Amino acid sequence: MTKAELRKLYKTKRKALSSDTCEDLSIDISNQLLKLPIWDKSFYHVFLTIETQKEVNTEFILNILSGKDKNIVISKSDFKTGLMHHVLLTDATTIKKNAYNIPEPIDGIPIPNSSIEVVFVPLLAFDKRGHRIGYGKGFYDRFLQACKPETIKIGLSFFEAENEITEVYSSDIPLDYCVTPKQVYTF
């Protein structure tokens, strides 16, 4: 299937999920994450959930990271440049929803891409080769290109892998892992 077809299909699949189901599946994903060999790192980038899009609830991941005393990095999207600016999440960080309903930090301690060791990546769909489909704006592809090559990229999905995504471009950055409620995919 093409990216456009898969984007439409998975938006529809997500809409069909109840809030309770999203919560339960998000907890399952968080528990699956504990199986990964990533917990010796220091800086973890986490997206903040867009509830209206029925994204994976990352609150559970934030709790795990906080409990392990890790540095949590969150982002603010600049829709003029197409880039994301990252800050350290602290008790003093103020978060507000932007015009697109994305929760973002108002300010904070800047963190360079080079410091980020693990990125939890939002997605709509992914395939068995580690390619992902997001919302189509390219924010995460630009961000991941700017990270160190050894940065670990972990997709989070309510749904299992597609066999293959067609229309994969050289600018598309593949995942290292994708975690679903039922399993961990390694690429």
C-alpha positions as CSV (number, residue, x, y, z in Angstrom):
1,M,0.0,0.0,0.0
2,T,1.1,3.6,-0.6
3,K,1.8,6.0,2.3
4,A,-1.4,7.9,1.6
5,E,-3.5,4.8,1.7
6,L,-1.9,3.5,4.9
7,R,-2.1,7.0,6.5
8,K,-5.9,7.0,5.8
9,L,-6.4,3.4,6.9
10,Y,-4.6,3.8,10.2
11,K,-6.2,7.1,11.1
12,T,-9.5,5.3,10.7
13,K,-8.3,2.4,12.8
14,R,-7.2,4.7,15.5
15,K,-10.5,6.6,15.5
16,A,-12.3,3.3,16.1
17,L,-10.4,2.8,19.4
18,S,-12.1,3.8,22.6
19,S,-10.3,5.9,25.1
20,D,-10.1,3.0,27.5
21,T,-8.7,0.8,24.8
22,C,-6.0,3.4,24.0
23,E,-5.0,3.5,27.7
24,D,-4.9,-0.3,28.1
25,L,-2.8,-0.7,24.9
26,S,-0.5,2.2,25.9
27,I,0.2,0.4,29.2
28,D,0.9,-2.8,27.3
29,I,3.4,-0.9,25.1
30,S,5.1,0.6,28.1
31,N,5.5,-2.9,29.6
32,Q,7.0,-4.2,26.3
33,L,9.5,-1.4,26.3
34,L,11.0,-2.7,29.5
35,K,12.3,-5.7,27.5
36,L,14.6,-3.5,25.3
37,P,18.3,-3.1,26.0
38,I,18.1,0.7,26.2
39,W,18.0,1.5,29.9
40,D,21.7,2.3,30.3
41,K,21.3,5.6,28.3
42,S,20.9,9.1,29.8
43,F,18.9,11.2,27.4
44,Y,15.5,10.0,26.1
45,H,13.3,12.0,23.7
46,V,9.6,11.4,24.2
47,F,6.7,12.8,22.2
48,L,3.8,14.2,24.2
49,T,0.5,12.6,23.3
50,I,-1.9,14.3,21.0
51,E,-5.1,12.9,22.6
52,T,-7.4,14.0,19.7
53,Q,-5.3,11.8,17.3
54,K,-5.6,8.9,19.7
55,E,-1.8,8.5,19.9
56,V,0.0,6.1,22.3
57,N,-0.2,7.7,25.7
58,T,3.4,8.4,26.6
59,E,2.6,9.3,30.2
60,F,3.4,5.7,31.2
61,I,6.8,6.0,29.5
62,L,7.4,9.3,31.2
63,N,6.8,7.6,34.5
64,I,9.2,4.8,33.7
65,L,11.9,7.2,32.7
66,S,11.3,9.4,35.7
67,G,11.5,6.3,38.0
68,K,14.8,5.3,36.4
69,D,16.1,8.9,37.0
70,K,16.6,9.5,33.2
71,N,16.8,12.9,31.4
72,I,13.6,13.4,29.5
73,V,13.7,15.5,26.4
74,I,10.5,17.0,24.8
75,S,10.1,19.1,21.7
76,K,8.4,22.2,20.3
77,S,7.7,22.2,16.5
78,D,8.5,25.2,14.4
79,F,6.0,25.0,11.5
80,K,7.8,27.8,9.6
81,T,11.1,25.9,9.4
82,G,9.8,22.3,9.8
83,L,12.3,21.8,12.6
84,M,11.8,20.7,16.2
85,H,13.5,22.4,19.2
86,H,14.2,20.2,22.2
87,V,14.2,21.0,25.9
88,L,14.8,19.1,29.1
89,L,11.5,18.2,30.9
90,T,11.7,19.4,34.5
91,D,9.2,20.2,37.2
92,A,9.4,23.8,36.1
93,T,8.6,23.1,32.5
94,T,5.3,24.7,31.4
95,I,3.4,22.7,28.7
96,K,0.7,24.2,26.5
97,K,-1.2,22.9,23.4
98,N,-0.3,24.7,20.2
99,A,-2.7,25.6,17.4
100,Y,-2.6,22.0,16.1
101,N,-3.5,20.6,19.6
102,I,0.1,19.3,20.1
103,P,1.3,19.7,23.8
104,E,4.6,21.6,23.8
105,P,7.0,23.2,26.2
106,I,6.7,27.0,26.5
107,D,10.4,27.3,27.4
108,G,13.1,25.2,29.0
109,I,16.7,24.2,29.0
110,P,17.8,23.6,25.4
111,I,19.1,20.1,24.5
112,P,21.1,19.6,21.3
113,N,20.3,16.6,19.0
114,S,23.7,15.3,19.6
115,S,22.9,14.6,23.3
116,I,19.8,12.5,22.6
117,E,20.5,8.8,22.8
118,V,17.0,7.3,22.5
119,V,14.0,8.6,20.6
120,F,10.4,7.3,21.0
121,V,8.9,8.0,17.6
122,P,5.2,8.5,17.0
123,L,3.7,6.9,13.9
124,L,0.6,5.8,12.1
125,A,1.9,2.6,10.6
126,F,5.2,0.7,10.1
127,D,6.4,-2.2,8.1
128,K,8.5,-5.3,8.8
129,R,11.7,-3.5,7.5
130,G,11.4,-0.7,10.0
131,H,10.0,2.0,7.7
132,R,7.3,4.2,9.3
133,I,4.5,6.5,8.2
134,G,3.9,9.6,10.3
135,Y,1.5,12.5,9.6
136,G,3.4,13.6,6.5
137,K,5.1,16.8,7.6
138,G,8.6,15.3,7.9
139,F,9.4,16.7,11.4
140,Y,10.7,13.4,12.7
141,D,12.7,12.5,9.6
142,R,14.5,15.9,9.8
143,F,15.0,15.4,13.5
144,L,16.3,11.9,13.2
145,Q,18.7,12.9,10.4
146,A,20.2,15.5,12.7
147,C,20.8,12.9,15.5
148,K,23.9,10.8,15.9
149,P,23.9,7.6,13.8
150,E,23.9,5.5,17.0
151,T,20.8,7.2,18.4
152,I,18.2,4.4,19.0
153,K,14.9,5.0,17.2
154,I,11.9,3.2,18.7
155,G,8.4,3.4,17.1
156,L,5.3,3.0,19.2
157,S,2.2,1.5,17.6
158,F,-1.2,0.2,18.7
159,F,-1.1,-2.0,15.5
160,E,1.1,-4.7,14.1
161,A,3.5,-4.3,11.2
162,E,2.5,-4.1,7.5
163,N,4.4,-6.3,5.2
164,E,5.8,-3.5,3.2
165,I,5.4,0.3,2.8
166,T,5.9,1.4,-0.8
167,E,7.2,4.9,-1.6
168,V,10.1,4.7,0.8
169,Y,12.5,7.7,0.2
170,S,16.2,8.1,1.0
171,S,15.2,10.9,3.5
172,D,13.0,8.4,5.4
173,I,14.9,7.3,8.5
174,P,14.1,3.6,9.5
175,L,13.5,2.5,13.1
176,D,15.7,0.3,15.2
177,Y,12.7,-1.1,17.0
178,C,8.9,-0.8,17.0
179,V,6.9,-1.7,20.1
180,T,3.3,-2.8,19.9
181,P,1.1,-4.1,22.7
182,K,1.9,-7.7,21.7
183,Q,5.5,-7.6,20.7
184,V,8.9,-5.9,20.0
185,Y,10.0,-5.7,16.4
186,T,13.8,-5.5,15.9
187,F,15.1,-4.1,12.6
